[in-house]
Amino acid sequence: MATGKEIRTQISSVKNTQKITRAMEMVAASKMRKAQDRMQASRPYAKIISKVACHLSHASSECRHPYMIARKVNKAAIIVVSSDRGLCGGLNINLFKTVIGQMHTWEQEEIEIDVCCIGKKASQFFGRIKANVVTQVTGLGDTPYIMDVLDSVLLLLSDYKEGKIDKLCIVYNKFVNTMTQEPVLYQLLPLKFGNPKDEMPAHWDYIYESESKELVEELLNRYIESLVYQAIVENIACEQSARMVAMKSATDNAGDMIDSLELAYNKARQAAITQELSEIVGGAAAV
């Protein structure tokens, strides 16, 4: 049985840990609110440009962009959006399970796979499993900018246009609420749209100013970039939410451990007092 001094040392250590986890919980809560604001602010732009791209895909334009043309898949690429830091529960593990499941499916279909890692955790994980990581971006921080990942995105878009890859997907954590984050796998290329909600004539098109090819190219590139950026800000909001919940759980567990250790300390102290009294009484009786 541990002595009173050893138990006091353990209690002090756990209390120090509890202070750290409580502080991290408060910091994560503050960052989560800011991340949610960025996520909400980016959604209207993503929604509108998605609507325009959807209409464009149903237009009768003479310009049929390579992004809209599906072909036989011999090689696929996947963008994995993870966090740079840990201590956020099973957020990254659940994400990687989704990616590994998709990679196994492609391997069974004899499809080669390239991986683009956004976030240090993804880079470390796919480096360990010897995946073909073609590009990686780390250190985005809590305020990401699309320019920080633009080179990697443009590299993959160029590979798709040149026929080096035949499909491009992105995997990230979607923010549902503070307690729930869902791994989402979304196909970026070739572009997939349902029918537009508003009714459209059988044959119609936009009026382009100037050349349709350049405008369509620019619009679709912006659309892909907006999807990637939205995935990144959603993942950051998920990261802060998961970290807040994980640190709250750690703080509560530390409190339970402190209660158990204090009970053990009181029992040990009581046993020591009882033993001393027994020795005094025994000594007095011997005299």
DAWO-V787530 format. One record per pair of residues at least 12 apart in sequence whose ideal C-beta (glycine too) atoms are under 10 Angstrom apart, sorted by the first residue. I is the first residue (numbers start at 1). J is the second residue. D is the distance in Angstrom with one decimal. If there is no record, write none. Layout:
I;J;D
I;J;D
This chain:
1;264;8.4
1;267;8.7
1;268;6.6
1;271;8.0
2;261;9.2
2;264;7.2
2;265;8.8
2;268;7.0
3;265;9.7
3;268;6.7
3;269;10.0
3;272;8.5
4;264;9.4
4;265;6.0
4;266;9.4
4;267;9.8
4;268;5.0
4;269;5.5
4;271;9.4
4;272;6.7
5;265;9.7
5;268;9.6
6;264;10.0
6;265;9.4
6;268;9.0
7;261;5.7
7;262;8.3
7;263;9.8
7;264;5.7
7;265;4.2
7;266;9.3
7;267;9.4
7;268;6.2
7;269;9.0
8;261;8.7
8;262;9.6
8;265;6.5
8;268;9.8
8;269;9.9
9;261;9.9
10;257;8.5
10;258;9.1
10;260;10.0
10;261;5.5
10;264;8.9
10;265;8.8
11;257;8.8
11;258;6.0
11;259;9.9
11;260;9.8
11;261;4.8
11;262;6.4
11;264;9.3
11;265;6.8
12;258;9.8
12;261;9.8
13;254;9.9
13;257;10.0
13;261;9.6
14;253;9.5
14;254;5.4
14;255;8.9
14;256;9.8
14;257;5.2
14;258;5.3
14;260;9.6
14;261;6.7
15;254;7.6
15;255;9.5
15;257;9.7
15;258;6.3
15;261;9.6
16;254;9.5
17;250;7.9
17;251;9.0
17;253;9.8
17;254;5.7
17;257;9.0
17;258;9.8
18;250;8.1
18;251;5.7
18;252;9.2
18;253;9.0
18;254;3.8
18;255;6.6
18;257;8.6
18;258;7.1
19;251;9.0
19;254;9.0
20;247;8.8
20;250;8.9
20;251;9.2
20;254;9.3
21;87;9.0
21;246;8.7
21;247;4.8
21;248;8.1
21;249;8.8
21;250;4.2
21;251;4.6
21;252;9.2
21;253;8.8
21;254;6.4
22;247;7.4
22;248;8.5
22;250;8.9
22;251;4.9
22;252;10.0
22;254;8.6
22;255;9.7
23;247;8.5
23;251;9.5
24;87;7.1
24;243;7.1
24;244;8.5
24;246;8.9
24;247;4.5
24;248;9.6
24;250;8.3
24;251;8.8
25;243;8.0
25;244;5.6
25;245;8.6
25;246;8.5
25;247;3.7
25;248;5.1
25;249;9.2
25;250;8.1
25;251;6.1
26;244;8.5
26;247;8.5
26;248;9.8
27;240;8.9
27;243;8.6
27;244;8.7
27;247;8.6
28;87;8.9
28;88;8.4
28;239;8.6
28;240;5.1
28;241;7.8
28;242;8.6
28;243;4.2
28;244;3.9
28;245;8.5
28;246;8.4
28;247;6.1
28;248;8.9
29;178;9.3
29;240;7.9
29;241;9.0
29;243;9.2
29;244;5.0
29;245;9.9
29;247;9.0
29;248;8.9
30;240;8.6
30;244;9.3
31;142;5.7
31;236;8.4
31;237;9.2
31;239;8.8
31;240;4.6
31;241;9.6
31;243;8.3
31;244;8.5
32;175;9.6
32;178;7.4
32;236;9.1
32;237;6.6
32;238;9.3
32;239;8.7
32;240;3.7
32;241;5.2
32;242;9.3
32;243;8.1
32;244;5.7
32;245;9.8
33;237;9.4
33;240;8.5
34;142;7.2
34;143;8.3
34;236;9.4
34;237;9.1
34;240;8.3
35;142;6.8
35;143;9.1
35;144;9.9
35;175;8.5
35;233;6.9
35;234;8.9
35;235;9.3
35;236;4.8
35;237;4.0
35;238;8.5
35;239;7.8
35;240;5.1
35;241;8.2
36;175;7.3
36;178;9.0
36;233;9.3
36;234;9.8
36;236;9.5
36;237;5.2
36;240;8.4
36;241;8.4
37;233;9.8
37;237;9.2
38;142;8.9
38;143;7.4
38;144;8.4
38;229;9.9
38;232;9.8
38;233;5.1
38;234;9.7
38;236;7.6
38;237;7.7
39;175;6.3
39;230;7.8
39;232;9.7
39;233;4.7
39;234;5.7
39;235;9.5
39;236;7.8
39;237;4.8
39;238;9.3
40;175;9.8
40;233;9.3
40;237;9.2
41;233;8.6
42;146;9.8
42;226;7.8
42;229;6.5
42;230;5.6
42;232;9.4
42;233;5.5
42;234;8.8
43;230;7.1
43;233;9.1
43;234;9.2
45;222;9.5
45;226;6.3
45;229;9.1
45;230;8.6
46;223;8.7
46;226;4.8
46;227;6.9
46;229;7.9
46;230;4.7
46;231;9.7
46;233;9.7
47;226;9.5
47;230;9.5
48;226;9.4
49;219;7.6
49;220;9.6
49;222;6.3
49;223;5.2
49;224;9.9
49;225;9.3
49;226;5.3
49;227;9.0
50;193;8.4
50;223;6.8
50;226;7.7
50;227;7.9
50;230;9.5
51;193;9.7
51;196;7.6
51;197;8.7
51;198;9.3
52;206;9.1
52;219;6.8
52;220;9.9
52;222;9.5
52;223;7.8
53;67;9.2
53;68;9.5
53;191;6.9
53;193;7.3
53;216;9.5
53;219;6.7
53;220;6.4
53;222;8.8
53;223;4.4
53;224;9.1
53;226;9.3
53;227;9.6
54;191;8.7
54;192;9.9
54;193;4.3
54;194;7.7
54;195;8.6
54;196;5.5
54;197;9.0
54;223;9.5
55;193;8.8
55;196;5.7
55;198;8.7
55;200;7.5
55;204;9.2
55;206;7.9
56;68;8.6
56;191;9.2
56;193;9.1
56;205;9.2
56;206;7.0
56;212;9.8
56;215;9.4
56;216;6.7
56;219;6.7
56;220;7.8
56;223;9.0
57;190;9.9
57;191;6.0
57;192;8.9
57;193;5.0
57;196;9.0
57;220;9.2
58;193;7.4
58;194;9.9
58;195;7.4
58;196;6.2
58;200;6.3
58;204;8.5
58;205;9.8
59;200;8.9
59;203;9.2
59;204;6.5
59;205;4.7
59;206;6.0
59;212;9.5
59;216;9.3
60;201;9.3
60;202;8.7
60;203;5.0
60;204;6.3
60;205;5.0
60;206;9.8
61;204;9.8
61;205;5.2
61;206;7.2
61;208;7.9
61;212;5.9
61;213;9.4
61;215;9.9
61;216;7.1
62;205;8.5
62;208;9.9
62;212;7.1
62;213;9.1
63;205;9.7
63;208;8.3
63;211;8.6
63;212;4.5
63;213;5.0
63;214;9.4
63;215;8.6
63;216;5.3
63;217;8.7
64;216;9.1
65;161;9.0
65;190;9.6
65;191;8.4
65;212;9.7
65;213;8.1
65;216;5.2
65;217;6.8
65;219;9.2
65;220;5.9
65;221;10.0
66;157;9.6
66;160;7.1
66;161;5.1
66;162;9.2
66;163;8.6
66;189;8.7
66;190;8.3
66;217;9.5
66;220;9.4
67;157;8.0
67;160;7.2
67;161;7.9
67;168;9.3
67;188;8.8
67;189;5.6
67;190;6.2
67;191;5.3
67;216;8.9
67;217;8.9
67;220;5.1
67;221;8.8
67;223;8.7
67;224;7.7
68;189;9.1
68;190;6.2
68;191;5.3
68;192;9.5
68;193;9.0
68;216;9.1
68;220;8.1
69;189;9.7
69;190;6.2
69;191;9.3
70;166;8.5
70;167;8.6
70;189;9.3
70;190;4.5
70;191;9.1
70;192;8.6
71;160;10.0
71;163;8.0
71;166;5.4
71;167;8.8
71;190;7.6
72;111;10.0
72;166;6.7
72;167;10.0
73;106;8.1
73;109;7.6
73;110;9.9
73;111;5.6
73;112;9.6
73;165;8.8
73;166;4.4
73;167;4.9
73;190;9.7
74;109;9.7
74;110;8.3
74;111;6.5
74;112;6.8
74;163;9.3
74;164;9.8
74;165;8.7
74;166;5.7
74;167;9.4
75;106;9.3
75;111;6.5
75;112;4.2
75;113;7.5
75;114;7.0
75;132;9.9
75;159;8.8
75;160;10.0
75;163;9.2
75;164;6.9
75;165;5.0
75;166;5.8
75;167;8.0
76;102;8.8
76;103;9.0
76;106;5.7
76;109;9.3
76;111;5.3
76;112;7.3
76;113;5.8
76;114;7.4
76;115;9.9
76;165;6.3
76;166;6.6
76;167;4.2
76;168;7.3
76;169;6.9
76;187;9.7
76;189;9.8
77;112;9.4
77;113;7.4
77;114;4.1
77;115;7.3
77;116;6.5
77;132;9.4
77;134;7.3
77;135;9.5
77;155;9.6
77;156;5.5
77;159;7.0
77;160;7.9
77;164;8.8
77;165;4.6
77;166;9.1
77;167;7.3
77;168;5.1
77;169;7.5
77;170;9.6
77;188;9.1
77;189;8.8
78;99;6.5
78;102;6.9
78;103;7.4
78;106;8.7
78;113;6.7
78;114;7.5
78;115;5.8
78;116;7.2
78;117;9.7
78;126;9.8
78;131;9.4
78;156;9.7
78;165;9.9
78;167;8.8
78;168;7.6
78;169;4.8
78;170;7.2
78;171;6.3
78;185;8.1
78;187;10.0
78;188;9.6
79;99;9.9
79;114;9.7
79;115;8.1
79;116;4.5
79;117;8.2
79;118;6.5
79;122;9.3
79;135;9.3
79;137;9.7
79;149;8.9
79;152;8.0
79;153;7.9
79;156;7.2
79;168;7.4
79;169;7.1
79;170;4.2
79;171;7.0
79;172;8.2
79;186;9.5
79;188;7.6
79;227;9.7
79;228;6.8
79;231;7.8
79;232;9.8
80;92;9.6
80;95;7.2
80;96;7.7
80;98;9.3
80;99;5.6
80;115;6.3
80;116;7.0
80;117;5.5
80;118;6.7
80;119;7.5
80;121;9.3
80;122;4.4
80;123;9.0
80;125;8.4
80;126;7.0
80;131;9.3
80;133;9.3
80;136;9.4
80;169;9.5
80;170;8.0
80;171;5.3
80;172;8.0
80;235;10.0
81;95;8.0
81;116;9.3
81;117;8.7
81;118;4.7
81;119;6.3
81;122;7.4
81;137;9.6
81;140;9.6
81;144;10.0
81;149;9.3
81;170;6.8
81;171;6.8
81;172;3.9
81;173;7.5
81;184;9.7
81;228;8.0
81;231;5.1
81;232;5.7
81;233;9.8
81;234;8.3
81;235;4.7
81;236;9.1
81;238;9.7
82;95;6.1
82;96;7.7
82;99;9.4
82;117;7.3
82;118;6.9
82;119;3.5
82;120;7.6
82;121;4.3
82;122;3.8
82;123;8.2
82;124;9.1
82;125;7.7
82;126;9.5
82;138;9.7
82;171;9.0
82;172;8.3
82;173;8.4
82;235;7.2
82;239;8.6
83;95;9.1
83;118;9.8
83;119;5.4
83;120;7.7
83;121;5.5
83;122;8.6
83;140;9.5
83;173;8.8
83;235;7.1
83;236;7.7
83;238;8.5
83;239;4.4
83;240;9.3
83;242;8.6
83;243;8.5
84;118;9.4
84;119;5.5
84;120;4.4
84;121;6.9
84;122;9.4
84;123;9.3
84;137;9.9
84;138;6.0
84;139;6.3
84;140;6.9
84;141;7.8
84;142;9.7
84;236;9.6
84;239;8.7
85;119;9.1
85;120;7.5
85;121;7.8
85;239;7.9
85;243;8.1
86;120;9.2
86;121;6.8
86;124;9.9
86;239;9.8
86;243;8.9
86;246;9.4
87;239;9.8
87;242;9.1
87;243;5.8
87;246;6.2
87;247;7.1
87;250;8.5
88;121;9.2
88;173;9.7
88;181;9.3
88;238;8.2
88;239;5.3
88;240;8.0
88;241;8.5
88;242;4.1
88;243;4.2
88;244;8.9
88;245;8.6
88;246;5.9
88;247;9.0
89;181;9.0
89;239;9.7
89;241;9.5
89;242;4.7
89;243;7.6
89;244;9.8
89;245;6.5
89;246;4.2
89;247;9.5
89;249;8.1
89;250;10.0
90;181;9.6
90;242;7.9
90;246;8.9
91;121;9.0
91;173;6.1
91;181;6.1
91;183;8.9
91;235;8.6
91;238;6.2
91;239;6.2
91;241;8.7
91;242;4.3
91;243;8.2
91;245;9.7
91;246;8.6
92;119;8.0
92;121;4.7
92;122;7.6
92;124;9.7
92;125;7.5
92;173;8.5
92;183;9.7
92;235;9.7
92;239;8.6
92;242;9.0
93;121;9.4
93;125;9.0
93;183;9.9
94;173;7.9
94;181;8.1
94;182;8.6
94;183;5.4
94;242;9.7
95;119;9.5
95;121;8.8
95;122;8.1
95;125;9.4
95;171;6.4
95;172;7.4
95;173;5.8
95;181;9.0
95;182;9.8
95;183;4.7
95;184;9.2
95;185;9.7
95;235;8.4
95;238;9.2
96;121;8.4
96;122;7.6
96;125;5.6
96;126;8.2
96;129;9.1
96;171;8.9
96;183;8.7
97;183;7.5
98;171;5.8
98;172;9.7
98;173;9.5
98;182;9.4
98;183;4.1
98;184;8.1
98;185;5.9
99;113;9.8
99;115;8.1
99;122;8.4
99;125;8.9
99;126;8.2
99;131;9.1
99;169;9.3
99;171;5.2
99;183;8.2
99;185;7.8
100;125;9.4
100;126;9.6
100;129;8.1
100;131;9.4
101;183;9.7
101;185;8.8
102;169;7.3
102;171;7.4
102;185;5.9
103;115;8.4
103;126;9.6
103;129;9.4
103;131;7.6
106;167;8.8
106;169;9.7
111;165;10.0
111;166;8.3
111;167;8.0
112;132;7.7
112;165;8.6
112;166;9.6
113;131;7.2
113;132;6.4
113;134;10.0
113;165;9.4
113;167;9.9
114;131;8.7
114;132;5.4
114;133;8.0
114;134;4.6
114;135;8.6
114;156;7.9
114;159;7.8
114;164;8.6
114;165;6.4
114;168;9.2
115;127;9.7
115;129;9.7
115;131;4.8
115;132;6.2
115;133;4.9
115;134;6.8
115;135;8.7
115;136;8.6
115;171;10.0
116;133;7.5
116;134;6.3
116;135;5.0
116;136;7.0
116;137;8.0
116;149;8.9
116;152;5.5
116;153;8.2
116;155;8.2
116;156;6.2
116;168;9.0
116;170;8.7
116;228;9.6
117;131;8.8
117;133;5.7
117;134;9.2
117;135;7.6
117;136;4.1
117;137;7.3
117;138;7.9
117;152;9.0
118;135;9.2
118;136;7.4
118;137;4.9
118;138;7.9
118;140;7.3
118;144;9.0
118;148;9.2
118;149;6.1
118;152;7.5
118;153;9.6
118;170;9.1
118;172;8.5
118;228;8.2
118;231;8.4
118;232;6.6
118;235;8.3
119;136;8.6
119;137;7.7
119;138;6.5
119;139;9.2
119;140;7.4
119;172;9.6
119;232;8.8
119;235;7.7
119;236;9.6
119;239;9.0
120;136;8.7
120;137;9.5
120;138;4.5
120;139;7.4
120;140;9.5
121;138;9.2
121;239;9.7
122;136;7.5
122;137;9.5
122;138;8.8
122;171;9.2
123;136;4.7
123;137;8.6
123;138;6.0
124;136;9.9
124;138;9.5
134;152;8.6
134;155;7.5
134;156;8.0
134;159;8.3
134;164;9.9
134;165;9.4
135;149;9.3
135;151;7.8
135;152;4.3
135;153;9.1
135;155;5.9
135;156;7.6
136;152;7.6
137;149;5.0
137;150;9.6
137;151;8.3
137;152;5.6
137;153;9.4
137;232;9.4
140;232;6.8
140;233;10.0
140;235;9.7
140;236;7.9
141;236;8.9
142;236;6.5
142;239;9.1
142;240;7.9
143;233;9.4
143;236;8.7
144;229;7.3
144;232;5.0
144;233;6.6
144;235;9.3
144;236;6.7
145;229;8.6
145;232;9.5
146;222;9.8
146;225;5.7
146;226;8.2
146;228;7.4
146;229;4.6
146;230;10.0
146;232;8.3
146;233;10.0
147;225;9.8
148;229;9.9
148;232;9.1
149;225;8.6
149;228;6.4
149;229;7.8
149;231;10.0
149;232;7.1
150;221;9.8
150;225;6.9
150;228;8.9
150;229;9.5
152;228;8.9
153;168;9.5
153;170;9.8
153;188;9.3
153;221;8.6
153;224;6.6
153;225;6.1
153;227;9.5
153;228;5.5
153;229;9.2
154;221;7.8
154;224;9.4
154;225;8.7
156;168;5.8
156;170;9.8
156;188;8.5
156;189;8.3
156;224;8.9
156;228;9.6
157;188;9.0
157;189;7.7
157;217;10.0
157;220;8.9
157;221;6.6
157;224;6.4
157;225;9.1
159;189;9.9
160;188;8.9
160;189;5.2
160;190;8.3
160;224;9.6
161;189;9.4
161;217;9.4
165;189;8.2
166;189;8.6
166;190;8.4
167;187;6.9
167;188;8.6
167;189;6.6
167;190;7.2
168;187;7.4
168;188;4.6
168;189;4.0
168;190;8.4
168;224;8.4
169;185;5.9
169;186;6.5
169;187;5.2
169;188;6.3
169;189;8.4
170;184;8.4
170;185;7.6
170;186;5.4
170;187;8.2
170;188;5.6
170;189;9.9
170;224;9.3
170;227;6.9
170;228;6.5
170;230;9.8
170;231;5.5
170;232;9.7
171;183;6.5
171;184;6.9
171;185;4.9
171;186;7.7
171;231;8.4
171;235;9.6
172;184;6.0
172;185;8.7
172;186;8.0
172;227;9.8
172;228;9.0
172;230;8.8
172;231;3.9
172;232;7.3
172;233;9.6
172;234;6.1
172;235;4.7
172;236;9.9
172;238;8.2
173;231;8.7
173;234;6.7
173;235;4.9
173;236;9.3
173;237;8.6
173;238;3.9
173;239;7.5
173;241;9.4
173;242;8.1
174;186;9.2
174;230;9.8
174;231;8.5
174;234;5.7
174;235;8.4
174;237;9.5
174;238;7.3
175;233;8.9
175;234;5.1
175;235;8.3
175;236;9.1
175;237;4.5
175;238;5.1
175;239;9.7
175;240;9.7
175;241;7.0
176;238;8.7
176;241;9.4
177;241;8.0
178;237;9.5
178;238;9.8
178;240;9.5
178;241;5.0
178;242;9.2
178;244;7.4
178;245;7.2
179;241;7.6
179;242;9.2
179;244;9.9
179;245;6.5
180;238;9.2
180;241;8.7
180;242;9.8
181;234;8.9
181;235;8.6
181;237;8.5
181;238;3.9
181;239;8.5
181;241;6.5
181;242;6.0
181;245;9.6
182;238;8.7
183;235;9.9
183;238;9.4
184;231;8.1
184;234;8.4
184;235;9.7
186;227;7.3
186;231;7.7
188;223;9.2
188;224;5.8
188;227;6.2
188;228;7.8
188;231;9.6
189;220;9.3
189;224;7.4
191;220;7.3
191;223;8.0
191;224;8.6
206;219;9.9
